Amino acid sequence: MGPRVERWDSRRYLQFEEERTLPCRDLVHRVALTNPARIVDLGCGTGSSTSVLRARWPAAHLTGLDSSPEMLEAARKSSDATEWVAADLRTWSATAPYDLVFSNAALQWLPDHRSLLPRLWSWVAENGGLAFQVPARGSPEPAWLAAVAALRSRTPWDRLSGDDPAIANVLSPEAYYDVLGPSARRVEMWDTVYAHVFPDARSILDWIQGTGLRPLLQQLPEPAARQLFLDELGREIADRYPLRADGRVVFPFLRRFAIAYR
Ligand SMILES: C[S@@+](CC[C@H](N)C(=O)[O-])C[C@H]1O[C@@H](n2cnc3c(N)ncnc32)[C@H](O)[C@@H]1O
């Protein structure tokens, strides 16, 4: 993982709520559990994913957990029927099993999935499931990552530290199977490329600023340096995402899904 992630900007994150919620809805839809009584949403953020869970299983006892006070503050406004927990997943532990341990677009921020997933799996009740979705790298390399890499190969940006934004922690489906398969009744995994249509290339910069770019931006607290970095990155991105005939851009984004049933 790159530098420690401290602050989240809930407004920036919500800017693309529709696009960001789509994979969550797809994952919730695929979970083959009829009536989970207890569900935990790990890294619940502003509560968008928790709302999707509530819509599918209104009778469930829902817990939303996040380490960011800013995100949780927004989440609390979304529902008072949910138990909201401020905690860091790296140290938190469940005190009672959950029928569904769920996480949408959050685990990529945590290192060492080979030891993280057995912990999450140990919180799953008999006949329950663990379901998660994370952004993934895939092949060929996403153009926005190539744009970031091009910038980081030049001074002064070569002094920025850390692996490629967040995605570095994400494992292959084979590796996830090796961790979960031996003790699961069934494991289902798939990748989906979401080809988002954005009004302009600038939106791509806005999108990655809300998530993957954060560990790098946190190393640029000085506003002028940060703006220069964003301006240069904006040009690198514009070069790699040609405008369509109507002036919009298509932004493919790969996501990895897994559901393991106990
Ligand atoms: C991209 S947001 C996803 C939010 C939500 N699940 C959704 O689908 O909209 C990732 C969330 O993970 C949280 N997060 C990152 N590291 C965490 C940790 N170590 N413990 C708990 N939450 C964490 C962040 O605070 C952030 O709210």
The ligand as an SDF file (V2000), in Angstrom:
LIG
                    3D

 27 29  0  0  0  0  0  0  0  0999 V2000
  -13.9870    3.7750   -2.6380 C   0  0  0  0  0  0  0  0  0  0  0  0
  -14.7800    3.8650   -1.0840 S   0  0  0  0  0  0  0  0  0  0  0  0
  -16.0970    2.6910   -1.2540 C   0  0  0  0  0  0  0  0  0  0  0  0
  -17.2860    3.0240   -0.4180 C   0  0  0  0  0  0  0  0  0  0  0  0
  -18.5200    2.1370   -0.5470 C   0  0  0  0  0  0  0  0  0  0  0  0
  -18.2540    0.7460   -0.2390 N   0  0  0  0  0  0  0  0  0  0  0  0
  -19.1930    2.2560   -1.8890 C   0  0  0  0  0  0  0  0  0  0  0  0
  -19.3440    1.2420   -2.5720 O   0  0  0  0  0  0  0  0  0  0  0  0
  -19.5730    3.3720   -2.2760 O   0  0  0  0  0  0  0  0  0  0  0  0
  -13.5820    3.0150   -0.0910 C   0  0  0  0  0  0  0  0  0  0  0  0
  -13.8110    3.1570    1.4020 C   0  0  0  0  0  0  0  0  0  0  0  0
  -12.9080    2.2810    2.0840 O   0  0  0  0  0  0  0  0  0  0  0  0
  -12.5750    2.8980    3.3020 C   0  0  0  0  0  0  0  0  0  0  0  0
  -11.3590    2.3140    3.8470 N   0  0  0  0  0  0  0  0  0  0  0  0
  -10.1150    2.3580    3.3040 C   0  0  0  0  0  0  0  0  0  0  0  0
   -9.2390    1.7530    4.1300 N   0  0  0  0  0  0  0  0  0  0  0  0
   -9.9540    1.3120    5.2090 C   0  0  0  0  0  0  0  0  0  0  0  0
   -9.6130    0.6220    6.3970 C   0  0  0  0  0  0  0  0  0  0  0  0
   -8.3460    0.2590    6.6480 N   0  0  0  0  0  0  0  0  0  0  0  0
  -10.5890    0.3310    7.3000 N   0  0  0  0  0  0  0  0  0  0  0  0
  -11.8720    0.6970    7.0420 C   0  0  0  0  0  0  0  0  0  0  0  0
  -12.2500    1.3590    5.9360 N   0  0  0  0  0  0  0  0  0  0  0  0
  -11.3050    1.6700    5.0330 C   0  0  0  0  0  0  0  0  0  0  0  0
  -12.4140    4.3460    2.9510 C   0  0  0  0  0  0  0  0  0  0  0  0
  -12.5040    5.1760    4.0930 O   0  0  0  0  0  0  0  0  0  0  0  0
  -13.5500    4.5500    1.9520 C   0  0  0  0  0  0  0  0  0  0  0  0
  -14.6990    5.0600    2.5610 O   0  0  0  0  0  0  0  0  0  0  0  0
  1  2  1  0
  2  3  1  0
  2 10  1  0
  3  4  1  0
  4  5  1  0
  5  6  1  0
  5  7  1  0
  7  8  2  0
  7  9  1  0
 10 11  1  0
 11 12  1  0
 11 26  1  0
 12 13  1  0
 13 14  1  0
 13 24  1  0
 14 15  1  0
 14 23  1  0
 15 16  2  0
 16 17  1  0
 17 18  1  0
 17 23  2  0
 18 19  1  0
 18 20  2  0
 20 21  1  0
 21 22  2  0
 22 23  1  0
 24 25  1  0
 24 26  1  0
 26 27  1  0
M  CHG  2   2   1   9  -1
M  END
$$$$
